Amino acid sequence: MTVSLQVTGRTDPTTLAVTLNGEVLSGGTRADGWVSYAVPPESVKLGTNEVSVTLAGEAGPVWTDLTVKVTYP
């Protein structure tokens, strides 16, 4: 599973604090204006899930989109 945020401006993953259902996601990678995080399957709940994004710094990136990719074997 992957959570990806589309951002403009500074897209360094260290300028973002991302949580899924209260669990901090780490190890974000950047590619083509997206910052992606691997998500352990046990972090996702059946039904509604909550993503929280905190942007660090005064002139941080602008969050423009969010995708969640679920792949089954």
N, C-alpha and C positions, 0 to 999 in steps of 0.2 A: 504494500500500500504506500501511496505517496501523497503528500499534501504539497501543492505548488502555489506560490503566490506570484502574481505578475506585478512587478513594481517598476516605476520609472525613477530616474535620478540615481542616487547612490544605491547600488544593489548589492553591496557587500553583506553577506549573511550575518556578519557580526553586528550590524546596525539594527537587526530585527530580533525581537524576543517573541517566539511563537509557541503557543500552547494548544494542545488538543485535549479537551475534557480535563483541564487542569494539569496535564503532564507536559513538561517542557520538551519541545522538539529540538534536537541539536544536530550538528553535522550538516547544516544546510549547504547545498551546492548551487552555483549560479550558472545559468546558460540562457542566452537569448532573451534577457529581460525577465526571466523567471527564477525564483529561488525555491528549490525543492528540498523536502525533508522526507526521509524514510520513516514510516509509521509502523510500529509493532501492531500486529492484528489485535492483540488484547487491549489496545488503547481505544479501539472503536467500539461504540455501544450500538445496540439495536435501537433504531429510532433516531432521535435528535442528538447531534454531536455539536459541541461548541468549540470554535476556533477563536483564539484571542491573539491579536498582533499588537505589539508595542514597538514603536519606532524610536530609536535612540538618536539623540542629537537634535539640534535646532533645524537643520536643513536636510533632514533624512529623506528617504525615498517616499514615493507616493504609491500606496497600495491600490491597484486598479482592477484586479481579478483574483479569483481563487478557484482551484480545481482540486478534487480529490480523486485519485485513480485507484481503483480496486481491481486486482488481477487474481483470478483463481487459477490454480495449476491445471 
